[in-house]
Amino acid sequence: MTNELVTVQPGELKFPFELKKQSSCSLQLVNNTDNYVAFKVKTTSPKKYCVRPNTGVVPPKAACDVTVTMQAQKEAPPDMQCKDKFLVQSVIAPSGSTLKDITSDMFNKEPGRVIEENKLRVLYVAPPQLPSTILESSEEGQAQKEGTDYGASAVSSFNPAPKDLNELKAKLSEAQAEISKLTEEKSTAFLQKQKLEQELALIKKSDHGRARLGFSFLFVCFIGLVGIILGYYFHS
């Protein structure tokens, strides 16, 4: 799509569509002039898309690449037709302008200010591994110039679709149960170890006592036997 200030390629946004998966496509803005050109990207569904960068400055005769990412969708639109649209606004900026010099007022329509607009439609296409049949929306006539609400500029970031929270909670619960089980087994093993050590100490003490008792009894018997023998000899 070629205009006086910038050329936007391609002229439409094609997203490989798969449920619960993000998809992206790229745009290139080519500055056709010898001036610095500021741009802003808007969309009719700002919460659905991430545009990086969504505003910027293209130096004279230079180009700027823009990446548009669509959030993972939980359900497909009717007949795989998408009614979302994008609008690329361009305006001549002061020489040497940078991103920090871009303001929203630069894109307000005022007398003597030329704001170029490139409108892009969104098409859904089959993912690469499937037949490349294009699933696109049908145009029901050209929209009126101000009949499409583009709202604010397209967001530059969004939060990825969260994983199944129920599944994560279930896994966390299982992990906590396993940790509790292991802790209990460790505690039981420690108590059994202490009990065995106590029983071993008692056995050692008991064996030592029996040994001492046996020695004393033998000693008494020996002394008694010696006494008997000596008595026999003395009386003889």
C-alpha positions as CSV (number, residue, x, y, z in Angstrom):
1,M,0.0,0.0,0.0
2,T,1.8,3.1,-1.3
3,N,0.9,6.7,-0.2
4,E,2.8,10.0,-0.4
5,L,4.6,9.7,3.0
6,V,5.0,6.0,3.7
7,T,4.6,2.7,2.0
8,V,3.1,-0.1,4.2
9,Q,3.9,-3.6,3.3
10,P,2.0,-5.9,3.1
11,G,-1.4,-4.3,2.7
12,E,-3.1,-6.7,5.1
13,L,-2.3,-8.6,8.3
14,K,-2.4,-12.4,7.9
15,F,-2.3,-14.5,11.1
16,P,-1.9,-18.3,11.2
17,F,-4.9,-19.2,13.4
18,E,-4.7,-22.0,16.0
19,L,-6.8,-22.1,19.2
20,K,-4.9,-21.3,22.4
21,K,-1.8,-20.2,20.5
22,Q,-0.3,-16.8,19.9
23,S,0.6,-15.9,16.3
24,S,2.4,-13.0,14.8
25,C,3.0,-11.2,11.5
26,S,5.2,-8.3,10.4
27,L,4.7,-4.9,8.7
28,Q,7.3,-2.7,7.1
29,L,6.9,1.1,6.9
30,V,9.0,2.7,4.2
31,N,9.6,6.5,4.3
32,N,9.2,7.8,0.8
33,T,10.2,11.4,1.7
34,D,13.3,13.4,2.6
35,N,11.7,14.3,5.9
36,Y,11.4,12.5,9.2
37,V,8.0,10.8,9.5
38,A,6.3,9.9,12.8
39,F,3.8,7.0,12.8
40,K,1.2,5.5,15.2
41,V,-0.5,2.1,14.8
42,K,-4.1,1.8,16.0
43,T,-6.5,-1.1,16.0
44,T,-10.2,-1.7,16.6
45,S,-9.3,-4.4,19.2
46,P,-6.4,-3.0,21.3
47,K,-6.7,-5.6,24.1
48,K,-6.4,-8.5,21.5
49,Y,-3.1,-7.4,19.9
50,C,0.4,-6.4,20.8
51,V,2.2,-4.0,18.4
52,R,5.9,-3.3,18.7
53,P,6.6,-0.6,18.2
54,N,3.2,1.0,18.2
55,T,4.7,4.5,17.6
56,G,8.0,5.6,16.2
57,V,10.0,7.7,13.8
58,V,11.2,6.7,10.3
59,P,14.2,8.7,9.1
60,P,14.3,9.9,5.4
61,K,14.3,7.1,2.8
62,A,14.5,4.5,5.6
63,A,12.3,1.7,6.8
64,C,10.9,0.5,10.1
65,D,9.7,-3.1,10.9
66,V,6.7,-3.5,13.1
67,T,5.6,-6.8,14.6
68,V,2.0,-7.5,15.4
69,T,1.2,-10.4,17.8
70,M,-2.3,-11.7,18.4
71,Q,-3.1,-13.2,21.8
72,A,-4.1,-16.8,22.0
73,Q,-7.8,-17.2,21.3
74,K,-10.0,-19.5,23.3
75,E,-12.6,-19.9,20.5
76,A,-12.7,-19.3,16.7
77,P,-14.9,-16.5,15.3
78,P,-18.0,-17.4,13.2
79,D,-17.0,-18.8,9.8
80,M,-13.3,-18.0,10.7
81,Q,-14.0,-14.4,9.6
82,C,-12.3,-11.6,11.4
83,K,-13.6,-8.0,11.5
84,D,-10.6,-6.5,13.3
85,K,-8.9,-3.7,11.4
86,F,-5.6,-1.7,11.9
87,L,-4.9,1.9,11.0
88,V,-1.4,3.3,10.4
89,Q,-1.2,7.0,10.8
90,S,1.8,9.0,9.5
91,V,2.8,12.6,9.8
92,I,5.9,14.7,9.0
93,A,8.0,15.2,12.1
94,P,10.7,17.8,12.9
95,S,14.1,17.0,11.5
96,G,16.1,14.8,13.9
97,S,13.0,13.6,15.9
98,T,13.3,10.5,18.0
99,L,10.7,8.3,19.8
100,K,10.7,10.5,22.9
101,D,9.6,13.5,20.7
102,I,6.4,11.7,19.6
103,T,3.2,13.1,21.2
104,S,-0.4,12.2,20.7
105,D,-1.2,15.8,19.6
106,M,1.0,15.2,16.5
107,F,-1.7,13.0,15.1
108,N,-4.7,15.3,15.8
109,K,-6.3,16.5,12.6
110,E,-5.8,20.3,12.3
111,P,-5.8,22.7,9.4
112,G,-2.5,22.7,7.6
113,R,-1.4,19.3,9.0
114,V,-1.4,16.4,6.7
115,I,-2.0,13.0,8.4
116,E,-1.7,10.1,6.1
117,E,-3.8,7.0,7.0
118,N,-3.3,3.4,5.8
119,K,-6.1,1.0,6.7
120,L,-5.3,-2.7,7.0
121,R,-7.7,-5.6,7.4
122,V,-7.0,-8.8,9.3
123,L,-7.1,-12.3,7.7
124,Y,-6.9,-15.7,9.3
125,V,-4.9,-18.3,7.4
126,A,-4.4,-22.0,8.0
127,P,-1.2,-22.9,10.1
128,P,1.8,-24.0,8.1
129,Q,1.4,-27.7,8.7
130,L,-2.2,-27.7,7.3
131,P,-3.4,-27.0,3.7
132,S,-2.8,-23.3,3.0
133,T,-6.4,-22.5,2.4
134,I,-6.9,-18.8,3.4
135,L,-9.7,-18.3,5.9
136,E,-10.4,-14.6,5.5
137,S,-13.2,-12.3,6.3
138,S,-15.4,-11.0,3.4
139,E,-15.7,-7.3,2.9
140,E,-19.3,-6.1,3.1
141,G,-18.5,-2.8,1.3
142,Q,-16.0,-0.1,2.0
143,A,-16.4,1.3,5.5
144,Q,-17.1,5.0,5.8
145,K,-14.1,7.1,6.6
146,E,-15.0,7.6,10.2
147,G,-17.3,4.7,10.6
148,T,-14.7,2.4,12.1
149,D,-13.8,2.9,15.7
150,Y,-10.0,2.4,16.1
151,G,-10.0,3.6,19.7
152,A,-6.7,4.2,21.3
153,S,-3.4,3.3,19.7
154,A,-2.6,-0.4,19.7
155,V,-1.0,-1.7,22.9
156,S,2.7,-2.3,22.9
157,S,2.4,-5.3,25.2
158,F,-0.1,-7.7,26.8
159,N,-0.1,-10.5,29.3
160,P,0.1,-14.0,27.7
161,A,-2.9,-16.2,28.1
162,P,-2.5,-17.9,31.5
163,K,-2.1,-21.7,31.8
164,D,-4.9,-23.8,33.2
165,L,-5.0,-22.6,36.9
166,N,-6.8,-25.7,38.0
167,E,-4.1,-28.0,36.6
168,L,-1.4,-25.9,38.3
169,K,-3.3,-26.0,41.6
170,A,-3.7,-29.8,41.4
171,K,0.1,-30.2,40.8
172,L,0.9,-27.9,43.7
173,S,-1.4,-29.9,45.9
174,E,0.2,-33.2,44.9
175,A,3.6,-31.8,45.6
176,Q,2.6,-30.5,49.0
177,A,1.1,-33.9,49.9
178,E,4.3,-35.7,48.8
179,I,6.5,-33.3,50.8
180,S,4.2,-33.9,53.9
181,K,4.5,-37.7,53.4
182,L,8.3,-37.6,53.1
183,T,8.5,-35.3,56.2
184,E,6.4,-37.8,58.2
185,E,8.4,-40.8,57.1
186,K,11.6,-38.9,58.1
187,S,10.2,-38.2,61.5
188,T,9.1,-41.9,62.0
189,A,12.6,-43.1,60.9
190,F,14.3,-40.8,63.4
191,L,12.1,-42.0,66.2
192,Q,12.8,-45.7,65.3
193,K,16.5,-44.9,65.2
194,Q,16.4,-43.4,68.7
195,K,14.4,-46.4,70.0
196,L,16.9,-48.9,68.6
197,E,19.8,-47.0,70.1
198,Q,18.1,-47.1,73.5
199,E,17.4,-50.8,73.2
200,L,21.0,-51.5,72.2
201,A,22.3,-49.5,75.2
202,L,20.0,-51.5,77.5
203,I,21.2,-54.8,76.0
204,K,24.9,-53.8,76.5
205,K,24.2,-52.8,80.1
206,S,22.3,-56.1,80.8
207,D,25.1,-58.2,79.3
208,H,27.7,-56.4,81.4
209,G,25.7,-57.0,84.6
210,R,25.3,-60.7,83.8
211,A,29.0,-61.0,83.2
212,R,29.8,-59.5,86.5
213,L,27.2,-61.7,88.3
214,G,28.6,-64.8,86.7
215,F,32.2,-63.9,87.7
216,S,31.1,-63.3,91.4
217,F,29.3,-66.6,91.7
218,L,32.3,-68.6,90.3
219,F,34.7,-66.7,92.6
220,V,32.5,-67.6,95.7
221,C,32.3,-71.3,94.6
222,F,36.1,-71.4,94.1
223,I,36.7,-69.9,97.6
224,G,34.3,-72.3,99.2
225,L,36.0,-75.3,97.4
226,V,39.4,-74.1,98.6
227,G,38.0,-73.8,102.2
228,I,36.7,-77.3,102.1
229,I,40.0,-78.7,100.8
230,L,42.0,-76.9,103.5
231,G,39.7,-78.0,106.2
232,Y,40.0,-81.6,105.1
233,Y,43.8,-81.4,105.3
234,F,43.9,-79.7,108.6
235,H,41.5,-82.1,110.2
236,S,43.4,-85.0,108.8
